[in-house]
Amino acid sequence: MNDDLLRDTERFLHEQIPLTQAMGVKIESYDDTQLVVTAPLEPNHNHLGTAFGGSLSALTTLTGYAMLWLQLGDRNAHIVIRESNIRYKRPVGGMLRAVCMRPDEAALAAFKSVFQSTGKAHLKLQVQVIHAEQVCVLFEGDFVALR
């Protein structure tokens, strides 16, 4: 995907959601299969020197948000999270790296169709935080786009 789109998306997140700047959030990559969003451990650690649960929750939510924002392509839409579930499986002792797989074509087409006709649609997205080649956090969020 083109670097301008990634930088524009990152800039949008930093401007609209100030916490992303404090966390050091960066969009690492985005292609036809996945979006990868990172944040350094240093501003996001807890008293044990591992990633703070709140930072992991924020990063996974932001990654789902950004995936939907990129897929929707409607810069006038508002995206909010309606419901989420997160499981912390193991500590993250380095770079926070969240991966959101692109929704399948059928789910995305249905979402876009409902959004176009009603101005409101929701989509469930899964995000994983991966560290040292292990899944450390599992997140599922139900995101809503509103016109």
DRENRO-831911 format. One line per field, with one value per residue (C-alpha): residue number from 1; residue in three letters; x, y, z. Coordinates in steps of 0.25 Angstrom, whole numbers, plus 5000, padded with zeros to 4 digits. Each point is the difference from the previous one (the first is absolute). Last residue first. Layout:
! residues N
resi <- [NUM|...]
resn <- [ALA|...]
xx <- [X|...]
yy <- [Y|...]
zz <- [Z|...]
This chain:
! residues 147
resi <- [147|146|145|144|143|142|141|140|139|138|137|136|135|134|133|132|131|130|129|128|127|126|125|124|123|122|121|120|119|118|117|116|115|114|113|112|111|110|109|108|107|106|105|104|103|102|101|100|99|98|97|96|95|94|93|92|91|90|89|88|87|86|85|84|83|82|81|80|79|78|77|76|75|74|73|72|71|70|69|68|67|66|65|64|63|62|61|60|59|58|57|56|55|54|53|52|51|50|49|48|47|46|45|44|43|42|41|40|39|38|37|36|35|34|33|32|31|30|29|28|27|26|25|24|23|22|21|20|19|18|17|16|15|14|13|12|11|10|9|8|7|6|5|4|3|2|1]
resn <- [ARG|LEU|ALA|VAL|PHE|ASP|GLY|GLU|PHE|LEU|VAL|CYS|VAL|GLN|GLU|ALA|HIS|ILE|VAL|GLN|VAL|GLN|LEU|LYS|LEU|HIS|ALA|LYS|GLY|THR|SER|GLN|PHE|VAL|SER|LYS|PHE|ALA|ALA|LEU|ALA|ALA|GLU|ASP|PRO|ARG|MET|CYS|VAL|ALA|ARG|LEU|MET|GLY|GLY|VAL|PRO|ARG|LYS|TYR|ARG|ILE|ASN|SER|GLU|ARG|ILE|VAL|ILE|HIS|ALA|ASN|ARG|ASP|GLY|LEU|GLN|LEU|TRP|LEU|MET|ALA|TYR|GLY|THR|LEU|THR|THR|LEU|ALA|SER|LEU|SER|GLY|GLY|PHE|ALA|THR|GLY|LEU|HIS|ASN|HIS|ASN|PRO|GLU|LEU|PRO|ALA|THR|VAL|VAL|LEU|GLN|THR|ASP|ASP|TYR|SER|GLU|ILE|LYS|VAL|GLY|MET|ALA|GLN|THR|LEU|PRO|ILE|GLN|GLU|HIS|LEU|PHE|ARG|GLU|THR|ASP|ARG|LEU|LEU|ASP|ASP|ASN|MET]
xx <- [4910|5003|5009|4999|5011|4998|5013|5008|5013|5010|5013|5014|5000|5014|5011|5008|4989|4986|4988|4988|4988|4987|4989|4985|4993|4988|4992|4994|4997|4988|5002|5015|5003|4991|5008|5013|4998|4995|5012|5009|4994|5000|5014|5007|5004|5015|5008|5004|5014|5004|5015|5004|5016|5006|4996|4986|4994|4992|4985|4993|4986|4992|4985|4994|4987|4994|5013|4999|5002|4995|4999|5004|5013|4993|5011|4992|5012|5010|4991|4996|5015|5003|4989|5005|5014|4995|4993|5012|5009|4991|4998|5015|5003|4990|5006|5014|5011|5011|5010|4993|4995|4992|5006|4994|5009|5012|4994|4999|4987|4996|4989|5000|4988|4997|4997|4999|5011|5003|5013|5007|4990|5006|4995|5010|4991|4999|4997|4989|4994|4997|4988|4996|5013|5009|4990|4999|5015|5002|4989|5007|5013|4995|4992|5013|5008|4992|4995]
yy <- [5036|4989|4989|4990|4990|4987|4997|4987|5000|4988|5004|4993|4992|4995|5003|5007|5010|5000|5008|4995|5008|4994|5009|5000|5009|5010|5009|5013|5010|4992|4996|5002|4994|4988|4997|5003|4990|4990|5001|5000|4987|4993|5005|4994|5011|5004|4994|5009|4999|5007|5002|5005|5000|4993|4991|4997|4991|4988|4996|5014|4998|5011|5002|5012|5007|5012|5006|5013|5005|5013|5001|5013|4993|4989|4990|4989|4990|5010|5005|4986|4996|5012|4997|4986|5005|5010|4990|4991|5011|5006|4986|4997|5014|4997|4987|5006|4994|4993|5007|4995|5013|5002|5004|5008|5012|4991|4988|5006|5001|4992|4999|4989|4999|4987|4992|5010|5009|5009|5002|5006|5010|5007|5002|5008|4998|5015|5002|4990|5006|5012|4993|5010|5006|4988|4990|5009|5002|4984|4999|5011|4993|4987|5006|5007|4987|4993|4986]
zz <- [5034|5011|5000|5011|5005|5008|5006|5002|5006|5003|5007|5001|4987|4999|4989|5011|5001|4993|5004|4993|4995|4995|4994|5001|4990|5003|4990|5000|4989|4996|4985|4999|5013|4998|4987|5006|5011|4991|4990|5012|5005|4987|4996|5013|5010|4999|5011|5012|5006|5012|5003|5014|4999|5012|5012|4997|5011|4997|4997|5002|4995|4995|4996|4994|4998|4992|4995|4993|4986|4994|4985|4993|4995|4993|4995|5008|4999|5006|5011|5003|5001|5008|5011|5001|5002|5010|5008|5001|5004|5011|5006|4999|5006|5011|5003|5002|4992|5008|5010|5012|5005|4986|4987|4989|4998|4999|4993|4986|4993|4987|4990|4990|4990|4992|4988|4988|5006|5011|5008|5012|5004|5012|5014|5009|5012|5002|4986|5000|5012|4992|4993|4988|4997|5002|4993|4988|4999|5001|4989|4991|5002|4996|4988|4996|5001|4989|5003]
